[in-house]
Amino acid sequence: MKFFVPATDNEKEAETLYKEIRQFARKNTSPLTDRRIQIISFRDKGRLVSAEVGKIDPIVGETVVAILETIEPGPYLVCTPNRGVK
């Protein structure tokens, strides 16, 4: 699937917003990989759920704008309008 960021009108806008999200995340967490993640599946309170860019996050109920992968083993960062996106 082609890379995209929800609520952007073109590729240039998407790249700019994605870079801003990554810069914000780098300031507030561990280093990030360069992978562009579209979907992740994980367990929340024992149930299997998925977070996918462009769809509603099952945990916070907001649109997933980006999913970032940290270099350190640990959580992925699921970015939504009120969590990690300015």
TALIN-V660681 format. One record per backbone hydrogen bond with DSSP energy under -1.0 kcal/mol. NH is the residue of the N-H (numbers start at 1). CO is the residue of the C=O. If there is no record, write none. Layout:
# TALIN-V660681
nh->[NH;NH]
co->[CO;CO]
This chain:
# TALIN-V660681
nh->[8;14;15;16;17;18;19;20;21;22;23;24;25;26;27;29;33;37;40;42;44;47;49;51;53;54;55;57;61;64;65;66;68;71;77;79;80;83]
co->[5;10;11;12;13;14;15;16;17;18;19;20;21;22;23;25;69;67;51;49;47;44;42;40;38;64;52;62;57;55;79;79;77;31;68;66;83;80]
